[in-house]
Amino acid sequence: MKHTILITNDDGVEAPGLAALVRGLHDAGYPIVVCAPDRERSASTMHLTLHKLLKLRRRDDLVEIYNLTDEEPELHIFDVSGFPADCIMTALEGGLPPNTPKPALCISGINRGPNMSVDILHSGTIGGARQAGACGLPAIATSIDSFEPENFSVAVRATLELVERVCGIIPIAPENLGRFDGTFSKAIGSTDEEILRHALIRGDIYLNLNIPITWGGDYSSTHLGGRWYRDPIKIIEDEESHWMIQLGSSYIVDEPLDHGDSHCVSQGRASISTLGTWPQSHPLSISDKLLKSTINQNGMPSWVVID
């Protein structure tokens, strides 16, 4: 029996990265629930829509766009007139029809463009995965290091390999969905690896995967790198009492930090960062020492690999 997977993104429900991920997971036999924004919502972080109604729609029409013909495995597709975190809250907190299966894992992506270093402070892709973790569900954010990829095949392959590893750790039925024990139940284990696996199961950590467009099959376990957006403001119109400005970046500086995610990707390896769901002052936060123990330049994080 395969784990049911919840998919969201911030590029919108009709984005090619999401379609490629759905096809790849469906072909691998995973039951799928898609709950994604009805339009692009990039750079939305964990934005929640609190003061107006949201529209939820079933999108069976997308099955043809996804180029899927078989009825199995199970596939449910919805969009929401909100943001990635809205979609996750809808999917996990009772907003979907009652016959929709409960997911065991959330995947946010595949995003068009990387989400590394400072990007995680703004990314809706990260926001979707982190919101799933906050709800008590294991989660992966996945992105390709190109804003105009010809296709997403390498990213699908890298993501599926990580999903297979994660599904070897997490249960079929989510153990902590809804977090009904609050902060009274924390990740435990007799070794660092056991604690990290339990933290993933509980949603207290999540994984951030970034794949080079030229990926050849190698992974590295990384920390967040030094990635800086320079000259981010452009003045488009300059009038006497008002200005039209555009937020963007003339160029990006990636520092060559050992084990940094952006440096790793620049060298052609897929980066997997283990990130904490909670701020460091939260009772469920994972220590910096424990997160640092996940770094491994040669392959996936050791705690993810169970032979």
C-alpha positions as CSV (number, residue, x, y, z in Angstrom):
1,M,0.0,0.0,0.0
2,K,1.4,3.4,-1.0
3,H,1.3,6.6,1.0
4,T,-1.3,9.2,-0.1
5,I,0.4,12.4,-1.0
6,L,-0.9,16.0,-0.8
7,I,0.5,18.3,-3.5
8,T,0.4,22.1,-3.4
9,N,2.6,24.8,-5.0
10,D,2.8,28.6,-5.4
11,D,2.9,28.6,-9.3
12,G,-0.8,27.7,-9.6
13,V,-2.7,24.5,-10.1
14,E,-2.1,24.6,-13.9
15,A,1.7,25.1,-13.6
16,P,3.9,22.6,-15.6
17,G,6.0,21.7,-12.6
18,L,3.0,20.6,-10.6
19,A,1.6,18.6,-13.6
20,A,5.0,16.9,-14.0
21,L,5.1,16.0,-10.3
22,V,1.5,14.6,-10.5
23,R,2.4,12.5,-13.5
24,G,5.5,11.1,-11.9
25,L,3.9,10.2,-8.6
26,H,0.8,8.8,-10.3
27,D,3.0,6.6,-12.5
28,A,4.8,5.4,-9.4
29,G,1.5,4.3,-7.9
30,Y,0.9,7.0,-5.2
31,P,-2.6,8.1,-4.4
32,I,-2.7,11.9,-4.8
33,V,-4.7,14.9,-3.5
34,V,-3.9,18.1,-5.2
35,C,-5.0,21.3,-3.4
36,A,-3.2,24.3,-5.0
37,P,-3.8,28.0,-5.7
38,D,-6.0,28.8,-8.7
39,R,-3.3,31.2,-10.0
40,E,0.3,32.1,-9.4
41,R,1.0,33.1,-5.8
42,S,4.8,33.3,-5.8
43,A,6.6,35.0,-2.9
44,S,3.5,34.6,-0.6
45,T,5.3,32.9,2.3
46,M,2.7,31.6,4.8
47,H,0.0,34.1,3.8
48,L,-3.4,33.2,5.1
49,T,-6.7,34.7,3.8
50,L,-8.6,35.6,6.9
51,H,-11.0,38.5,6.0
52,K,-12.8,37.2,2.9
53,L,-14.3,34.0,1.6
54,L,-12.2,31.5,-0.4
55,K,-13.5,29.6,-3.3
56,L,-12.8,25.8,-3.5
57,R,-13.3,24.1,-6.8
58,R,-12.9,20.5,-8.0
59,R,-10.7,20.4,-11.1
60,D,-11.3,17.1,-12.7
61,D,-10.7,18.8,-16.1
62,L,-7.0,18.8,-15.3
63,V,-6.7,15.0,-15.6
64,E,-6.6,15.4,-19.3
65,I,-3.9,18.2,-19.1
66,Y,-1.9,15.9,-16.8
67,N,-2.2,13.3,-19.5
68,L,-3.4,10.6,-17.2
69,T,-5.8,7.9,-18.5
70,D,-5.8,5.2,-15.8
71,E,-8.3,5.4,-13.0
72,E,-5.8,4.1,-10.4
73,P,-4.3,5.2,-8.2
74,E,-6.8,7.5,-6.7
75,L,-6.5,11.2,-7.8
76,H,-8.4,14.2,-6.4
77,I,-7.7,17.7,-7.7
78,F,-8.9,21.0,-6.2
79,D,-7.9,24.6,-6.5
80,V,-8.4,27.4,-4.0
81,S,-8.7,31.2,-4.6
82,G,-6.0,31.8,-2.1
83,F,-2.4,31.1,-1.2
84,P,-0.4,27.9,-0.6
85,A,-0.9,28.0,3.2
86,D,-4.6,28.5,2.6
87,C,-4.6,25.4,0.4
88,I,-2.9,23.4,3.1
89,M,-5.3,24.6,5.8
90,T,-8.2,23.7,3.5
91,A,-6.8,20.2,2.8
92,L,-5.8,19.3,6.4
93,E,-8.4,21.1,8.5
94,G,-11.6,19.8,7.1
95,G,-12.2,21.9,4.0
96,L,-12.2,19.1,1.4
97,P,-15.1,16.7,0.7
98,P,-15.4,13.9,3.3
99,N,-14.5,11.1,0.8
100,T,-11.1,12.7,0.2
101,P,-8.3,10.4,1.7
102,K,-6.0,11.7,4.4
103,P,-2.5,12.3,3.2
104,A,0.6,10.9,4.8
105,L,3.0,13.4,3.2
106,C,2.9,16.9,1.6
107,I,5.0,17.9,-1.4
108,S,5.1,21.6,-2.3
109,G,6.3,22.1,-5.9
110,I,7.9,21.4,-8.2
111,N,8.7,25.2,-8.2
112,R,9.9,27.0,-11.3
113,G,13.1,28.6,-9.9
114,P,15.2,27.8,-6.8
115,N,14.3,28.3,-3.1
116,M,17.6,28.5,-1.3
117,S,19.2,30.7,1.4
118,V,17.2,33.9,1.9
119,D,14.5,32.7,-0.5
120,I,12.9,30.6,2.2
121,L,11.8,33.8,4.0
122,H,9.6,34.8,1.0
123,S,8.8,31.6,-0.9
124,G,5.2,30.4,-1.1
125,T,6.6,26.9,-2.0
126,I,8.4,26.8,1.4
127,G,5.3,28.4,3.0
128,G,3.1,25.5,1.8
129,A,5.5,22.8,3.1
130,R,6.1,24.6,6.4
131,Q,2.3,25.1,6.9
132,A,1.9,21.3,6.4
133,G,4.6,20.7,9.1
134,A,2.8,23.1,11.4
135,C,-0.3,21.0,11.0
136,G,1.6,17.9,12.0
137,L,2.2,16.4,8.5
138,P,5.6,15.4,7.1
139,A,6.6,17.7,4.2
140,I,9.0,18.3,1.3
141,A,9.5,21.5,-0.7
142,T,11.0,20.9,-4.1
143,S,12.3,23.3,-6.7
144,I,14.3,23.3,-9.9
145,D,17.2,25.8,-10.4
146,S,15.8,27.4,-13.5
147,F,13.0,29.9,-14.2
148,E,12.6,28.6,-17.8
149,P,13.2,24.9,-17.7
150,E,12.6,23.0,-21.0
151,N,11.0,20.2,-18.9
152,F,10.9,19.0,-15.3
153,S,12.1,15.5,-15.8
154,V,15.3,15.7,-13.7
155,A,13.4,17.4,-10.9
156,V,10.7,14.7,-11.0
157,R,13.4,12.0,-10.8
158,A,15.2,13.7,-7.9
159,T,12.0,14.3,-6.0
160,L,10.7,10.8,-6.5
161,E,13.9,9.3,-5.1
162,L,13.7,11.5,-2.0
163,V,9.9,10.7,-1.6
164,E,10.7,7.0,-1.7
165,R,13.3,7.4,1.1
166,V,10.9,9.5,3.2
167,C,8.1,7.0,2.7
168,G,10.4,4.4,4.2
169,I,10.4,6.4,7.4
170,I,6.9,7.9,7.8
171,P,3.7,5.9,8.5
172,I,0.8,5.3,6.0
173,A,-1.6,7.1,8.4
174,P,-0.3,10.4,9.8
175,E,0.4,10.2,13.5
176,N,0.3,13.9,14.5
177,L,-2.1,15.5,12.1
178,G,-4.0,18.3,14.0
179,R,-1.4,18.3,16.8
180,F,-4.0,17.4,19.4
181,D,-1.3,16.9,22.1
182,G,0.1,20.4,21.5
183,T,3.6,20.8,22.8
184,F,3.3,18.0,25.3
185,S,4.5,15.4,22.7
186,K,7.9,16.0,21.3
187,A,10.3,14.2,19.0
188,I,12.2,11.5,20.9
189,G,14.8,8.9,20.1
190,S,18.0,7.2,21.4
191,T,20.2,8.7,18.6
192,D,20.3,11.9,16.6
193,E,19.0,10.0,13.6
194,E,16.0,8.6,15.5
195,I,15.1,12.0,16.8
196,L,15.2,13.5,13.3
197,R,13.1,10.7,11.9
198,H,10.5,11.2,14.6
199,A,10.7,15.0,14.1
200,L,9.9,14.5,10.4
201,I,6.9,12.2,11.3
202,R,5.6,14.8,13.7
203,G,6.1,17.7,11.2
204,D,8.7,19.5,13.4
205,I,11.2,19.5,10.6
206,Y,10.7,19.5,6.8
207,L,13.0,18.9,3.8
208,N,13.9,21.5,1.2
209,L,15.1,20.0,-2.1
210,N,16.7,22.1,-4.9
211,I,17.7,20.4,-8.1
212,P,20.2,21.8,-10.7
213,I,18.8,21.8,-14.3
214,T,21.9,19.7,-15.3
215,W,21.5,17.2,-12.3
216,G,23.5,14.0,-12.8
217,G,22.2,12.0,-9.8
218,D,24.2,13.3,-6.9
219,Y,22.8,14.7,-3.7
220,S,24.3,16.7,-0.8
221,S,22.8,17.4,2.6
222,T,23.3,21.1,3.2
223,H,22.6,24.1,5.3
224,L,21.2,27.4,4.0
225,G,23.8,29.3,2.0
226,G,24.7,32.9,1.4
227,R,22.6,34.1,-1.6
228,W,22.2,37.9,-2.1
229,Y,19.9,39.8,-4.4
230,R,21.7,43.0,-5.5
231,D,20.2,46.3,-6.9
232,P,16.7,45.1,-6.1
233,I,14.8,48.3,-6.8
234,K,14.2,49.9,-10.2
235,I,12.6,53.4,-10.6
236,I,10.4,53.1,-13.6
237,E,8.7,56.5,-13.6
238,D,10.0,59.6,-11.7
239,E,7.4,62.3,-11.3
240,E,7.4,65.4,-9.0
241,S,5.5,63.8,-6.1
242,H,5.2,60.1,-6.9
243,W,7.3,57.3,-8.3
244,M,6.7,54.0,-10.0
245,I,9.1,51.4,-8.7
246,Q,9.7,47.8,-9.5
247,L,11.1,45.2,-7.2
248,G,13.5,42.8,-8.9
249,S,17.2,42.0,-8.9
250,S,19.9,43.1,-11.3
251,Y,22.1,40.2,-10.3
252,I,22.6,37.5,-7.6
253,V,25.7,36.8,-5.6
254,D,26.1,33.3,-4.3
255,E,28.8,32.9,-1.6
256,P,30.9,29.7,-2.0
257,L,30.1,28.5,1.5
258,D,31.0,24.9,2.3
259,H,27.8,22.8,2.5
260,G,25.7,25.9,1.5
261,D,22.7,25.0,-0.5
262,S,23.2,27.5,-3.4
263,H,26.9,26.6,-3.7
264,C,26.1,22.9,-3.8
265,V,23.5,23.4,-6.6
266,S,26.0,25.5,-8.5
267,Q,28.3,22.5,-8.5
268,G,25.6,20.3,-10.0
269,R,24.4,18.4,-6.9
270,A,20.9,18.3,-5.6
271,S,20.7,20.1,-2.3
272,I,18.6,18.7,0.6
273,S,18.4,21.0,3.6
274,T,16.7,19.9,6.8
275,L,14.8,22.9,8.1
276,G,13.0,23.5,11.4
277,T,9.2,24.1,11.2
278,W,9.3,26.3,14.3
279,P,11.2,29.4,15.3
280,Q,14.1,28.7,17.7
281,S,12.2,30.0,20.7
282,H,9.2,27.7,20.2
283,P,8.8,24.7,22.6
284,L,8.9,22.3,19.6
285,S,11.9,23.8,17.9
286,I,14.8,21.5,16.9
287,S,18.2,22.5,18.2
288,D,20.8,24.0,15.9
289,K,23.2,21.3,17.0
290,L,20.8,18.6,15.8
291,L,20.2,20.3,12.5
292,K,23.9,20.8,11.9
293,S,24.4,17.0,12.4
294,T,22.3,16.5,9.2
295,I,25.0,18.0,6.9
296,N,26.7,15.4,4.6
297,Q,28.3,16.4,1.4
298,N,28.2,12.9,-0.1
299,G,24.6,11.9,-0.5
300,M,21.3,12.4,1.2
301,P,21.0,13.1,4.9
302,S,22.1,10.0,6.7
303,W,19.0,10.0,8.8
304,V,16.8,9.7,5.7
305,V,18.6,6.6,4.4
306,I,17.4,3.3,5.8
307,D,18.9,0.3,4.1
